[in-house]
Amino acid sequence: MDDGLDEAAIAAGCDDYERSPRFSEAEKWALRYADQLAAAMPGPVEMDRTHFMLDPFVHTLFGSPQPIQGTLCLSRAMQEYMRRPDAGMGDIYALMGMRRNEKRTFGMESEGDVLRRDVAQQTISFSDHTLSCITHSEAETRAEVAWSIFDSLIGRVARHVEDMRQEKSALDKHRDDLMAHPGEVHAQGPTQITVCSQN
């Protein structure tokens, strides 16, 4: 990852990093892609005990109102954020992650006036809720999400390049070993060697 990348550039908006000479064209493409993904996320959902009772979506995410308190107030990410000098008061926006759990059970199902028992059903629940990209505005959180996506993209590319480099190094070593011991090659028969070149 380029040490010269400036997180403030993406937080300030797309136009800034488009004009910035600090980013290569490939990095600008990745930033635009990350920005588009962050912008496409659904709008914020208000979460508290009241909305657990009134909003079916919030009710689906939590099995009871108790985990809401733990996730929103007692999570490590929230505690770390509240220790920041710029945390302040007011509304807080964040990206919430969770684990989806599917379970097959048997229950009851009504068909007209008939109630059937032992009907195969699938239940879905969510657990292990996490918070990230915590800020005091929706725009800032979307910018944080975009930066996180970009960072992940750069990390994946870096790992892929490193894997290719190690593979090429192994092939080069194998080629050098064969060239250093040509008699062993003739004794074993013909060997096909593929050497990958990297531009």
Secondary structure, DSSP 8 states (H G I E B T S, - for coil): --TT--HHHHHH-HHHHHH-TTS-HHHHHHHHHHHHHHHTS------SHHHHHH-HHHHHH-SSSHHHHHHHHSSHHHHHHHTSTT--SS--EEEEEEEEEEEEEEEEEEETTEEEEEEEEEEEEEEEEEEEEEESSHHHHHHHHHHHHHHHHHHHHHHHHHHHHHHHHHHHHHHHHHHH-HHHHHHH-----------
